[in-house]
Amino acid sequence: MNIEDYILLRKNKDKLDEHDLNNKMNNMQILIGYIFDYYNLPEEEIKSNKINKVVLYQKELSYLSDDTRRWLIEIFSKYNVKLDKELSNLLDKNIYFLLNNSETSFSRVSYDIYSKLVVRKKYSFIEEYPLEVLSFMKEYHKLKSNNYRSSISKYGLNLTKKEKIKIQIINKMFNINLIEWIKNYEIIFSKNKSLWSLKHKKYIMLDNNVKECVYDYKYNRNLFELSTVLKKTQNEILKERKLIEKIMMYFWTKDIANDLTYYKEYCKKNK
């Protein structure tokens, strides 16, 4: 495929109207981007019928830097694997990932992800790219940690001005989006009952006479095992235990237990 055909393909897929004079500068930048993408594609891909898949994948990776995007496209071309999907999935399952903010902590998580992938035959090629894995991880963390304000509105959190300031300070000092970490922790915690303490495990009888284990969020001691988790984090975050518990309770009663009535009672008790 020559460059003219490639640009035409991209224009059609993006429905780009280059004749729109009101959007002239933006269109110029988009067209330059097409040229940049073309010359960064592996030569064999330009000549093969895989081009459409590669082009579509490039668009999926627009949130990443040029170097990381180029690396992932190279992996996709060689192994037909969308590695960013697997990496982000593993990172989302890591309780501490969004609380990381140092080279040491990033390296630790990177090694953990790397070691989980390298033993799997499909991803054995990853042993050649430890630094690229680390770079992707940092970019993904930055993406998740940016714009804590949008996280507040996205999840419908009703926080006081003082609470918002505390979240802002944590974000500014540590580059940590506390809300996104709490939300991610809730997802992990709700699916992994091995993290629950015995005192918080409650058994209820279902209609089919089968017992189900549910989390007793009304038992107040060490809710959501936050004491265990926060002891491994920054001291400043540890100080905000009460705020973290409140937001966690909101997510739990809204998304898991469907019991926002109790959340209102909880807030009254814990003013």
Order of alpha helices (4+ residues) and beta strands (2+ residues): alpha-alpha-alpha-alpha-alpha-alpha-alpha-alpha-alpha-alpha-alpha-beta-beta-alpha-alpha-alpha-alpha
